[in-house]
Amino acid sequence: MISAPETVKTQTRRVSCDGATAIRGSDRFKPSALGHPKVYLEIDETGYVDCGYCDRRFVLEGGPADA
């Protein structure tokens, strides 16, 4: 079974994603070689943004998508 993409709550509208933190055994300071290129994303009026590489969803805390 395929698991649902990760959802990350954030307090800022501008976020970055490199895909490495979703991989078991990796952490934010030692990105895994299995991640993806680092991208910067901007949360719009919907209150969330999805990474185009790994489908991780970033949700603005207190925004319209924060449930």
Distance bins in CASP14 RR format, pairs under 12 A and 6 or more apart:
PFRMAT RR
TARGET T0000
AUTHOR 0000-0000-0000
RMODE 2
METHOD distances of the structure
MODEL  1
2 55 0 0 0 0 0 1 0 0 0 0 0
3 22 0 0 0 0 1 0 0 0 0 0 0
3 24 0 0 0 0 0 1 0 0 0 0 0
3 55 0 0 0 0 0 1 0 0 0 0 0
4 22 0 0 0 0 0 1 0 0 0 0 0
4 55 0 0 0 0 1 0 0 0 0 0 0
4 56 0 0 0 0 0 1 0 0 0 0 0
4 57 0 0 0 0 1 0 0 0 0 0 0
5 17 0 0 0 0 0 1 0 0 0 0 0
5 19 0 0 0 0 0 1 0 0 0 0 0
5 22 0 0 0 0 1 0 0 0 0 0 0
5 48 0 0 0 0 0 1 0 0 0 0 0
5 50 1 0 0 1 0 0 0 0 0 0 0
5 51 0 0 0 0 1 0 0 0 0 0 0
5 52 0 0 0 0 0 1 0 0 0 0 0
5 53 0 0 0 0 0 1 0 0 0 0 0
5 54 1 0 0 1 0 0 0 0 0 0 0
5 55 1 1 0 0 0 0 0 0 0 0 0
5 56 1 0 1 0 0 0 0 0 0 0 0
5 57 1 0 0 1 0 0 0 0 0 0 0
5 58 0 0 0 0 0 1 0 0 0 0 0
5 59 0 0 0 0 0 1 0 0 0 0 0
6 17 0 0 0 0 1 0 0 0 0 0 0
6 19 0 0 0 0 1 0 0 0 0 0 0
6 20 0 0 0 0 0 1 0 0 0 0 0
6 21 0 0 0 0 1 0 0 0 0 0 0
6 22 1 0 1 0 0 0 0 0 0 0 0
6 23 0 0 0 0 0 1 0 0 0 0 0
6 50 0 0 0 0 0 1 0 0 0 0 0
6 51 0 0 0 0 1 0 0 0 0 0 0
6 54 1 0 0 1 0 0 0 0 0 0 0
6 55 0 0 0 0 1 0 0 0 0 0 0
6 56 1 0 1 0 0 0 0 0 0 0 0
6 57 1 0 0 1 0 0 0 0 0 0 0
6 58 0 0 0 0 1 0 0 0 0 0 0
6 59 0 0 0 0 0 1 0 0 0 0 0
7 22 0 0 0 0 0 1 0 0 0 0 0
7 48 0 0 0 0 1 0 0 0 0 0 0
7 49 0 0 0 0 0 1 0 0 0 0 0
7 50 0 0 0 0 1 0 0 0 0 0 0
7 51 0 0 0 0 0 1 0 0 0 0 0
7 55 0 0 0 0 0 1 0 0 0 0 0
7 56 1 0 0 1 0 0 0 0 0 0 0
7 57 1 0 1 0 0 0 0 0 0 0 0
7 58 1 0 0 1 0 0 0 0 0 0 0
7 59 1 0 0 1 0 0 0 0 0 0 0
7 60 0 0 0 0 0 1 0 0 0 0 0
7 61 0 0 0 0 0 1 0 0 0 0 0
7 65 0 0 0 0 1 0 0 0 0 0 0
7 66 0 0 0 0 0 1 0 0 0 0 0
7 67 0 0 0 0 0 1 0 0 0 0 0
8 15 1 0 0 1 0 0 0 0 0 0 0
8 16 0 0 0 0 0 1 0 0 0 0 0
8 17 0 0 0 0 1 0 0 0 0 0 0
8 19 0 0 0 0 0 1 0 0 0 0 0
8 21 0 0 0 0 1 0 0 0 0 0 0
8 22 0 0 0 0 1 0 0 0 0 0 0
8 28 0 0 0 0 0 1 0 0 0 0 0
8 41 0 0 0 0 0 1 0 0 0 0 0
8 43 0 0 0 0 0 1 0 0 0 0 0
8 48 0 0 0 0 1 0 0 0 0 0 0
8 49 0 0 0 0 0 1 0 0 0 0 0
8 50 0 0 0 0 0 1 0 0 0 0 0
8 51 0 0 0 0 1 0 0 0 0 0 0
8 54 0 0 0 0 0 1 0 0 0 0 0
8 55 0 0 0 0 0 1 0 0 0 0 0
8 56 1 0 0 1 0 0 0 0 0 0 0
8 57 1 0 0 1 0 0 0 0 0 0 0
8 58 1 0 1 0 0 0 0 0 0 0 0
8 59 1 0 0 1 0 0 0 0 0 0 0
8 60 0 0 0 0 0 1 0 0 0 0 0
8 61 0 0 0 0 0 1 0 0 0 0 0
8 65 0 0 0 0 0 1 0 0 0 0 0
8 66 0 0 0 0 0 1 0 0 0 0 0
9 15 0 0 0 0 0 1 0 0 0 0 0
9 43 0 0 0 0 0 1 0 0 0 0 0
9 47 0 0 0 0 0 1 0 0 0 0 0
9 48 0 0 0 0 1 0 0 0 0 0 0
9 56 0 0 0 0 0 1 0 0 0 0 0
9 57 0 0 0 0 1 0 0 0 0 0 0
9 58 1 0 0 1 0 0 0 0 0 0 0
9 59 1 0 1 0 0 0 0 0 0 0 0
9 60 1 0 0 1 0 0 0 0 0 0 0
9 61 1 0 1 0 0 0 0 0 0 0 0
9 62 0 0 0 0 1 0 0 0 0 0 0
9 63 0 0 0 0 1 0 0 0 0 0 0
9 65 0 0 0 0 1 0 0 0 0 0 0
9 66 1 0 0 1 0 0 0 0 0 0 0
9 67 0 0 0 0 0 1 0 0 0 0 0
10 16 0 0 0 0 0 1 0 0 0 0 0
10 17 0 0 0 0 0 1 0 0 0 0 0
10 41 0 0 0 0 0 1 0 0 0 0 0
10 42 0 0 0 0 0 1 0 0 0 0 0
10 43 1 0 0 1 0 0 0 0 0 0 0
10 47 0 0 0 0 0 1 0 0 0 0 0
10 48 0 0 0 0 1 0 0 0 0 0 0
10 49 0 0 0 0 1 0 0 0 0 0 0
10 56 0 0 0 0 0 1 0 0 0 0 0
10 57 0 0 0 0 0 1 0 0 0 0 0
10 58 1 0 1 0 0 0 0 0 0 0 0
10 59 1 0 0 1 0 0 0 0 0 0 0
10 60 1 0 0 1 0 0 0 0 0 0 0
10 61 1 0 0 1 0 0 0 0 0 0 0
10 62 0 0 0 0 0 1 0 0 0 0 0
10 63 0 0 0 0 0 1 0 0 0 0 0
10 65 0 0 0 0 0 1 0 0 0 0 0
10 66 0 0 0 0 0 1 0 0 0 0 0
11 43 0 0 0 0 0 1 0 0 0 0 0
11 58 0 0 0 0 0 1 0 0 0 0 0
11 59 0 0 0 0 0 1 0 0 0 0 0
11 60 1 0 0 1 0 0 0 0 0 0 0
11 61 1 0 1 0 0 0 0 0 0 0 0
11 62 0 0 0 0 1 0 0 0 0 0 0
11 63 0 0 0 0 0 1 0 0 0 0 0
11 66 0 0 0 0 0 1 0 0 0 0 0
12 40 0 0 0 0 0 1 0 0 0 0 0
12 41 0 0 0 0 0 1 0 0 0 0 0
12 42 0 0 0 0 1 0 0 0 0 0 0
12 43 0 0 0 0 1 0 0 0 0 0 0
12 47 0 0 0 0 0 1 0 0 0 0 0
12 49 0 0 0 0 0 1 0 0 0 0 0
12 58 0 0 0 0 1 0 0 0 0 0 0
12 59 0 0 0 0 0 1 0 0 0 0 0
12 60 1 0 0 1 0 0 0 0 0 0 0
12 61 0 0 0 0 1 0 0 0 0 0 0
13 40 0 0 0 0 0 1 0 0 0 0 0
13 41 0 0 0 0 1 0 0 0 0 0 0
13 42 1 0 0 1 0 0 0 0 0 0 0
13 43 1 0 1 0 0 0 0 0 0 0 0
13 44 0 0 0 0 1 0 0 0 0 0 0
13 45 0 0 0 0 0 1 0 0 0 0 0
13 46 0 0 0 0 0 1 0 0 0 0 0
13 47 0 0 0 0 1 0 0 0 0 0 0
13 48 0 0 0 0 0 1 0 0 0 0 0
13 49 0 0 0 0 1 0 0 0 0 0 0
13 58 0 0 0 0 1 0 0 0 0 0 0
13 59 0 0 0 0 0 1 0 0 0 0 0
13 60 1 0 0 1 0 0 0 0 0 0 0
13 61 0 0 0 0 0 1 0 0 0 0 0
13 62 0 0 0 0 0 1 0 0 0 0 0
13 63 0 0 0 0 0 1 0 0 0 0 0
14 39 0 0 0 0 0 1 0 0 0 0 0
14 40 1 0 0 1 0 0 0 0 0 0 0
14 41 1 0 0 1 0 0 0 0 0 0 0
14 42 1 0 1 0 0 0 0 0 0 0 0
14 43 1 0 0 1 0 0 0 0 0 0 0
14 44 0 0 0 0 0 1 0 0 0 0 0
14 49 0 0 0 0 1 0 0 0 0 0 0
14 58 0 0 0 0 1 0 0 0 0 0 0
14 60 0 0 0 0 0 1 0 0 0 0 0
15 38 0 0 0 0 0 1 0 0 0 0 0
15 39 0 0 0 0 1 0 0 0 0 0 0
15 40 1 0 0 1 0 0 0 0 0 0 0
15 41 1 0 1 0 0 0 0 0 0 0 0
15 42 0 0 0 0 1 0 0 0 0 0 0
15 43 1 0 0 1 0 0 0 0 0 0 0
15 47 0 0 0 0 0 1 0 0 0 0 0
15 48 0 0 0 0 0 1 0 0 0 0 0
15 49 1 0 0 1 0 0 0 0 0 0 0
15 50 0 0 0 0 0 1 0 0 0 0 0
15 51 0 0 0 0 1 0 0 0 0 0 0
15 56 0 0 0 0 1 0 0 0 0 0 0
15 57 0 0 0 0 0 1 0 0 0 0 0
15 58 1 0 1 0 0 0 0 0 0 0 0
15 59 0 0 0 0 1 0 0 0 0 0 0
15 60 0 0 0 0 1 0 0 0 0 0 0
15 61 0 0 0 0 0 1 0 0 0 0 0
16 28 0 0 0 0 0 1 0 0 0 0 0
16 31 0 0 0 0 0 1 0 0 0 0 0
16 36 0 0 0 0 0 1 0 0 0 0 0
16 37 0 0 0 0 0 1 0 0 0 0 0
16 38 1 0 1 0 0 0 0 0 0 0 0
16 39 1 0 0 1 0 0 0 0 0 0 0
16 40 1 0 1 0 0 0 0 0 0 0 0
16 41 1 0 0 1 0 0 0 0 0 0 0
16 42 0 0 0 0 0 1 0 0 0 0 0
16 49 0 0 0 0 0 1 0 0 0 0 0
16 51 0 0 0 0 1 0 0 0 0 0 0
16 53 0 0 0 0 0 1 0 0 0 0 0
16 56 0 0 0 0 0 1 0 0 0 0 0
16 58 0 0 0 0 1 0 0 0 0 0 0
17 28 0 0 0 0 0 1 0 0 0 0 0
17 31 0 0 0 0 0 1 0 0 0 0 0
17 35 0 0 0 0 1 0 0 0 0 0 0
17 36 1 0 0 1 0 0 0 0 0 0 0
17 37 0 0 0 0 1 0 0 0 0 0 0
17 38 1 0 0 1 0 0 0 0 0 0 0
17 39 1 0 1 0 0 0 0 0 0 0 0
17 40 0 0 0 0 1 0 0 0 0 0 0
17 41 1 0 0 1 0 0 0 0 0 0 0
17 42 0 0 0 0 0 1 0 0 0 0 0
17 49 0 0 0 0 1 0 0 0 0 0 0
17 50 0 0 0 0 1 0 0 0 0 0 0
17 51 1 0 1 0 0 0 0 0 0 0 0
17 52 0 0 0 0 1 0 0 0 0 0 0
17 53 1 0 0 1 0 0 0 0 0 0 0
17 54 1 0 0 1 0 0 0 0 0 0 0
17 55 0 0 0 0 1 0 0 0 0 0 0
17 56 1 0 1 0 0 0 0 0 0 0 0
17 57 0 0 0 0 0 1 0 0 0 0 0
17 58 1 0 0 1 0 0 0 0 0 0 0
18 26 0 0 0 0 1 0 0 0 0 0 0
18 27 0 0 0 0 0 1 0 0 0 0 0
18 28 0 0 0 0 1 0 0 0 0 0 0
18 29 0 0 0 0 0 1 0 0 0 0 0
18 30 0 0 0 0 0 1 0 0 0 0 0
18 31 1 0 1 0 0 0 0 0 0 0 0
18 32 0 0 0 0 1 0 0 0 0 0 0
18 33 0 0 0 0 0 1 0 0 0 0 0
18 34 0 0 0 0 0 1 0 0 0 0 0
18 35 1 0 0 1 0 0 0 0 0 0 0
18 36 1 0 0 1 0 0 0 0 0 0 0
18 37 1 0 0 1 0 0 0 0 0 0 0
18 38 1 0 1 0 0 0 0 0 0 0 0
18 39 1 0 0 1 0 0 0 0 0 0 0
18 40 0 0 0 0 0 1 0 0 0 0 0
18 41 0 0 0 0 0 1 0 0 0 0 0
18 51 0 0 0 0 1 0 0 0 0 0 0
18 53 0 0 0 0 1 0 0 0 0 0 0
18 54 0 0 0 0 1 0 0 0 0 0 0
18 56 0 0 0 0 0 1 0 0 0 0 0
19 26 0 0 0 0 1 0 0 0 0 0 0
19 27 0 0 0 0 0 1 0 0 0 0 0
19 28 0 0 0 0 0 1 0 0 0 0 0
19 31 1 0 0 1 0 0 0 0 0 0 0
19 32 0 0 0 0 1 0 0 0 0 0 0
19 33 0 0 0 0 0 1 0 0 0 0 0
19 34 0 0 0 0 1 0 0 0 0 0 0
19 35 1 0 1 0 0 0 0 0 0 0 0
19 36 1 0 1 0 0 0 0 0 0 0 0
19 37 0 0 0 0 1 0 0 0 0 0 0
19 38 0 0 0 0 1 0 0 0 0 0 0
19 39 0 0 0 0 1 0 0 0 0 0 0
19 41 0 0 0 0 0 1 0 0 0 0 0
19 51 1 0 0 1 0 0 0 0 0 0 0
19 52 0 0 0 0 0 1 0 0 0 0 0
19 53 1 0 0 1 0 0 0 0 0 0 0
19 54 1 0 1 0 0 0 0 0 0 0 0
19 55 0 0 0 0 1 0 0 0 0 0 0
19 56 1 0 0 1 0 0 0 0 0 0 0
19 58 0 0 0 0 0 1 0 0 0 0 0
20 26 1 0 1 0 0 0 0 0 0 0 0
20 27 0 0 0 0 1 0 0 0 0 0 0
20 28 1 0 0 1 0 0 0 0 0 0 0
20 29 0 0 0 0 0 1 0 0 0 0 0
20 30 0 0 0 0 1 0 0 0 0 0 0
20 31 1 1 0 0 0 0 0 0 0 0 0
20 32 1 0 1 0 0 0 0 0 0 0 0
20 33 0 0 0 0 1 0 0 0 0 0 0
20 34 1 0 0 1 0 0 0 0 0 0 0
20 35 1 0 1 0 0 0 0 0 0 0 0
20 36 0 0 0 0 1 0 0 0 0 0 0
20 37 0 0 0 0 0 1 0 0 0 0 0
20 38 0 0 0 0 1 0 0 0 0 0 0
20 51 0 0 0 0 0 1 0 0 0 0 0
20 53 0 0 0 0 0 1 0 0 0 0 0
20 54 0 0 0 0 1 0 0 0 0 0 0
20 56 0 0 0 0 0 1 0 0 0 0 0
21 27 1 0 0 1 0 0 0 0 0 0 0
21 28 1 0 1 0 0 0 0 0 0 0 0
21 29 0 0 0 0 1 0 0 0 0 0 0
21 30 0 0 0 0 0 1 0 0 0 0 0
21 31 1 0 0 1 0 0 0 0 0 0 0
21 32 0 0 0 0 1 0 0 0 0 0 0
21 34 0 0 0 0 0 1 0 0 0 0 0
21 35 0 0 0 0 1 0 0 0 0 0 0
21 36 0 0 0 0 0 1 0 0 0 0 0
21 38 0 0 0 0 0 1 0 0 0 0 0
21 51 0 0 0 0 0 1 0 0 0 0 0
21 54 0 0 0 0 1 0 0 0 0 0 0
21 56 0 0 0 0 1 0 0 0 0 0 0
22 28 0 0 0 0 0 1 0 0 0 0 0
22 31 0 0 0 0 0 1 0 0 0 0 0
22 32 0 0 0 0 1 0 0 0 0 0 0
22 34 0 0 0 0 1 0 0 0 0 0 0
22 35 0 0 0 0 1 0 0 0 0 0 0
22 36 0 0 0 0 1 0 0 0 0 0 0
22 51 0 0 0 0 1 0 0 0 0 0 0
22 53 0 0 0 0 0 1 0 0 0 0 0
22 54 1 0 0 1 0 0 0 0 0 0 0
22 55 0 0 0 0 1 0 0 0 0 0 0
22 56 1 0 0 1 0 0 0 0 0 0 0
22 57 0 0 0 0 0 1 0 0 0 0 0
23 30 0 0 0 0 0 1 0 0 0 0 0
23 31 0 0 0 0 1 0 0 0 0 0 0
23 32 1 0 1 0 0 0 0 0 0 0 0
23 33 0 0 0 0 1 0 0 0 0 0 0
23 34 1 0 1 0 0 0 0 0 0 0 0
23 35 1 0 0 1 0 0 0 0 0 0 0
23 36 0 0 0 0 0 1 0 0 0 0 0
23 54 0 0 0 0 1 0 0 0 0 0 0
23 56 0 0 0 0 0 1 0 0 0 0 0
24 32 0 0 0 0 1 0 0 0 0 0 0
24 34 0 0 0 0 1 0 0 0 0 0 0
25 31 0 0 0 0 0 1 0 0 0 0 0
25 32 1 0 0 1 0 0 0 0 0 0 0
25 34 0 0 0 0 0 1 0 0 0 0 0
25 35 0 0 0 0 0 1 0 0 0 0 0
26 32 1 1 0 0 0 0 0 0 0 0 0
26 33 0 0 0 0 1 0 0 0 0 0 0
26 34 1 0 0 1 0 0 0 0 0 0 0
26 35 0 0 0 0 1 0 0 0 0 0 0
28 38 0 0 0 0 0 1 0 0 0 0 0
31 37 0 0 0 0 0 1 0 0 0 0 0
31 38 0 0 0 0 1 0 0 0 0 0 0
32 54 0 0 0 0 0 1 0 0 0 0 0
34 53 0 0 0 0 0 1 0 0 0 0 0
34 54 0 0 0 0 0 1 0 0 0 0 0
35 51 0 0 0 0 0 1 0 0 0 0 0
35 53 0 0 0 0 1 0 0 0 0 0 0
35 54 1 0 0 1 0 0 0 0 0 0 0
35 56 0 0 0 0 0 1 0 0 0 0 0
36 51 0 0 0 0 1 0 0 0 0 0 0
36 52 0 0 0 0 1 0 0 0 0 0 0
36 53 1 1 0 0 0 0 0 0 0 0 0
36 54 1 0 0 1 0 0 0 0 0 0 0
36 55 0 0 0 0 0 1 0 0 0 0 0
36 56 0 0 0 0 0 1 0 0 0 0 0
37 51 0 0 0 0 0 1 0 0 0 0 0
37 52 0 0 0 0 0 1 0 0 0 0 0
37 53 1 0 0 1 0 0 0 0 0 0 0
37 54 0 0 0 0 0 1 0 0 0 0 0
38 51 0 0 0 0 0 1 0 0 0 0 0
38 53 0 0 0 0 1 0 0 0 0 0 0
38 54 0 0 0 0 0 1 0 0 0 0 0
39 49 0 0 0 0 0 1 0 0 0 0 0
39 50 0 0 0 0 0 1 0 0 0 0 0
39 51 1 0 0 1 0 0 0 0 0 0 0
39 52 1 0 0 1 0 0 0 0 0 0 0
39 53 1 0 0 1 0 0 0 0 0 0 0
39 54 0 0 0 0 1 0 0 0 0 0 0
39 56 0 0 0 0 0 1 0 0 0 0 0
39 58 0 0 0 0 0 1 0 0 0 0 0
40 49 0 0 0 0 0 1 0 0 0 0 0
40 51 0 0 0 0 0 1 0 0 0 0 0
40 58 0 0 0 0 0 1 0 0 0 0 0
41 47 0 0 0 0 0 1 0 0 0 0 0
41 48 0 0 0 0 1 0 0 0 0 0 0
41 49 1 0 1 0 0 0 0 0 0 0 0
41 50 0 0 0 0 1 0 0 0 0 0 0
41 51 1 0 0 1 0 0 0 0 0 0 0
41 52 0 0 0 0 1 0 0 0 0 0 0
41 53 0 0 0 0 0 1 0 0 0 0 0
41 54 0 0 0 0 0 1 0 0 0 0 0
41 56 0 0 0 0 1 0 0 0 0 0 0
41 57 0 0 0 0 0 1 0 0 0 0 0
41 58 1 0 0 1 0 0 0 0 0 0 0
41 59 0 0 0 0 0 1 0 0 0 0 0
41 60 0 0 0 0 0 1 0 0 0 0 0
42 48 0 0 0 0 0 1 0 0 0 0 0
42 49 1 0 0 1 0 0 0 0 0 0 0
42 50 0 0 0 0 0 1 0 0 0 0 0
42 58 0 0 0 0 1 0 0 0 0 0 0
42 60 0 0 0 0 0 1 0 0 0 0 0
43 49 1 0 1 0 0 0 0 0 0 0 0
43 50 0 0 0 0 0 1 0 0 0 0 0
43 51 0 0 0 0 0 1 0 0 0 0 0
43 57 0 0 0 0 0 1 0 0 0 0 0
43 58 1 0 0 1 0 0 0 0 0 0 0
43 59 1 0 0 1 0 0 0 0 0 0 0
43 60 1 0 1 0 0 0 0 0 0 0 0
43 61 0 0 0 0 0 1 0 0 0 0 0
43 62 0 0 0 0 0 1 0 0 0 0 0
43 63 0 0 0 0 1 0 0 0 0 0 0
43 64 0 0 0 0 0 1 0 0 0 0 0
43 65 0 0 0 0 1 0 0 0 0 0 0
43 66 0 0 0 0 0 1 0 0 0 0 0
44 50 0 0 0 0 0 1 0 0 0 0 0
44 58 0 0 0 0 0 1 0 0 0 0 0
44 60 0 0 0 0 1 0 0 0 0 0 0
44 63 0 0 0 0 0 1 0 0 0 0 0
44 64 0 0 0 0 0 1 0 0 0 0 0
44 65 0 0 0 0 0 1 0 0 0 0 0
45 60 0 0 0 0 1 0 0 0 0 0 0
45 63 0 0 0 0 1 0 0 0 0 0 0
45 64 1 0 0 1 0 0 0 0 0 0 0
45 65 0 0 0 0 0 1 0 0 0 0 0
46 57 0 0 0 0 0 1 0 0 0 0 0
46 58 0 0 0 0 0 1 0 0 0 0 0
46 59 0 0 0 0 1 0 0 0 0 0 0
46 60 0 0 0 0 1 0 0 0 0 0 0
46 63 0 0 0 0 1 0 0 0 0 0 0
46 64 1 0 0 1 0 0 0 0 0 0 0
46 65 1 0 0 1 0 0 0 0 0 0 0
46 66 0 0 0 0 0 1 0 0 0 0 0
47 57 0 0 0 0 0 1 0 0 0 0 0
47 58 0 0 0 0 1 0 0 0 0 0 0
47 59 1 0 0 1 0 0 0 0 0 0 0
47 60 1 0 1 0 0 0 0 0 0 0 0
47 61 0 0 0 0 1 0 0 0 0 0 0
47 62 0 0 0 0 1 0 0 0 0 0 0
47 63 1 0 1 0 0 0 0 0 0 0 0
47 64 1 0 1 0 0 0 0 0 0 0 0
47 65 1 0 1 0 0 0 0 0 0 0 0
47 66 1 0 0 1 0 0 0 0 0 0 0
47 67 0 0 0 0 0 1 0 0 0 0 0
48 55 0 0 0 0 0 1 0 0 0 0 0
48 56 0 0 0 0 0 1 0 0 0 0 0
48 57 1 0 1 0 0 0 0 0 0 0 0
48 58 1 0 0 1 0 0 0 0 0 0 0
48 59 1 0 1 0 0 0 0 0 0 0 0
48 60 1 0 0 1 0 0 0 0 0 0 0
48 61 0 0 0 0 0 1 0 0 0 0 0
48 62 0 0 0 0 0 1 0 0 0 0 0
48 63 0 0 0 0 1 0 0 0 0 0 0
48 64 0 0 0 0 1 0 0 0 0 0 0
48 65 1 0 1 0 0 0 0 0 0 0 0
48 66 0 0 0 0 1 0 0 0 0 0 0
48 67 0 0 0 0 0 1 0 0 0 0 0
49 55 0 0 0 0 0 1 0 0 0 0 0
49 56 0 0 0 0 1 0 0 0 0 0 0
49 57 1 0 0 1 0 0 0 0 0 0 0
49 58 1 0 1 0 0 0 0 0 0 0 0
49 59 0 0 0 0 1 0 0 0 0 0 0
49 60 0 0 0 0 1 0 0 0 0 0 0
49 65 0 0 0 0 1 0 0 0 0 0 0
50 56 1 0 0 1 0 0 0 0 0 0 0
50 57 1 0 1 0 0 0 0 0 0 0 0
50 58 1 0 0 1 0 0 0 0 0 0 0
50 59 0 0 0 0 0 1 0 0 0 0 0
50 65 0 0 0 0 0 1 0 0 0 0 0
51 57 1 0 0 1 0 0 0 0 0 0 0
51 58 1 0 0 1 0 0 0 0 0 0 0
52 58 0 0 0 0 0 1 0 0 0 0 0
57 65 0 0 0 0 1 0 0 0 0 0 0
57 66 0 0 0 0 0 1 0 0 0 0 0
57 67 0 0 0 0 0 1 0 0 0 0 0
58 65 0 0 0 0 1 0 0 0 0 0 0
58 66 0 0 0 0 0 1 0 0 0 0 0
59 65 1 0 1 0 0 0 0 0 0 0 0
59 66 1 0 1 0 0 0 0 0 0 0 0
59 67 0 0 0 0 1 0 0 0 0 0 0
60 66 1 0 0 1 0 0 0 0 0 0 0
60 67 0 0 0 0 0 1 0 0 0 0 0
61 67 0 0 0 0 0 1 0 0 0 0 0
END
